[in-house]
Amino acid sequence: MRFLAAALLLCTVSAPAFAQASRETLADAVDSAIANNPELMAERATRQFANENLKQAQAQMGPQLNLSGSLGIEYTSIGRQVNTTTGSFPYDGEQQRARVGLEARQSIWSGGSLSAQRDQARSGVDAARAALIGAEQDLVLQVVTVFMDVRRAEREVEIRESNVNALGQQVKAARDRFEVGEVTRTDVAQAEARRAASEAQLAVATSRRAKSRADFERIVGRPAIQLAEPPAIAQLPATLEEAIVVARANNPSILAARARETQGEQGVDVARGRLAPSFDLVGSAGFVTTQQDNTFNDSNVGLSAEFRFPLFDSGLLQSRTRGAQLEADRGRYERMAVERQVTAQVTTAWHQVVATRGEIAASVSRVAAAEVALEGAQQELAVGERITLDVLDQERELLEAQLGQVDAERAAYLAAHDLLAAMGELKPQLIAKQ
């Protein structure tokens, strides 16, 4: 019996801890989204594709070894032959020929086009890496947003349910006072009207909660069940100027734009290199066997240096060079535009953080004042110094203050993470450390 009582006590004590531990944290939601998001998987494939492009560009600079061969039958009719004691030459009629060849080629000088292609592919890897980081941070920001939206929607439903219950009590109290003749039928109707409006708003809030949960499941990949308190916000820069400096160094959009600008500049080097002469070192070895009446075997081994120089191509290479220069100019202008855009994003997010912090402080004060005012109005109603409408107005004021505080807390949390994303600091590891 004592053992059973102890077990029941243990279950009672450990149940809240277990429920708290089973709550899904923001870090859990981020991990789930990153593991299952198809758009992020596509960015990873793009990154791998860029790596393969770099390997291809590097391979073009190394030695190339090719093996070739052929086997065939041909029929030859010779109009004039030379007759000797050993036979007639050249042979005519049907003959079988087999050939095997091996060629090794190494580029000695390509006008810089091959090295420029390698550097261009390396910049492509940098651009793909930055794009992947940007996609991860965008996804993290989406998870933070839907996480806070669900919590905000759940809190709104709780507040509105409490308001409906409070207004229900007001309706009951108004009816009781009406029966004893302390108030008129108008007071009862006003209380009933406020309760009906509150019930309608509760239904709308419940619908918004369902939508928030659906958005959460779409982005995270699993339903929103028992979300834990969000972690504290990471340390933010002390000044706007410091935030802009960090953003210019780490923002993935800027990093990708710089990589694309470098790609464009290296594309000019590729085009110019194709205007220059090129030298290749070529080694070859071959074996040919021809069979007719007897077997003839020929073999060869050679080493040569090949030289190529474009003399006339109707302006093709010159046009490609000008086009590559225009592409490089476009990359430079796009990089400048992205830097300006990111600076504007950081500035906007910074001021939004400052504004929401002040809004939270004001909301907390408003809620405290509304609670005091409501309590005072209820006491004054009890002694006949207030009417029912005054208490109903204070109930609505408290409701709006509580919802305003919830909205302010959500806005402040999202504004801080918007700033972190604009700075390029909103990495999954940051959420895990919070």
MOBELLIN-V60771 format. One record per helix or strand. SS is the DSSP state (a for helix, b for strand). FROM is the first residue (numbers start at 1). TO is the last residue. If there is no record, write none. Layout:
BEGIN
((SS & FROM & TO) (SS & FROM & TO))
END
This chain:
BEGIN
((a & 2 & 21) (b & 24 & 24) (a & 26 & 36) (a & 38 & 61) (b & 64 & 76) (b & 82 & 84) (b & 87 & 89) (b & 93 & 109) (a & 113 & 179) (a & 185 & 220) (b & 227 & 227) (a & 240 & 250) (a & 252 & 273) (b & 278 & 291) (b & 295 & 308) (a & 316 & 382) (a & 388 & 423) (a & 428 & 433))
END
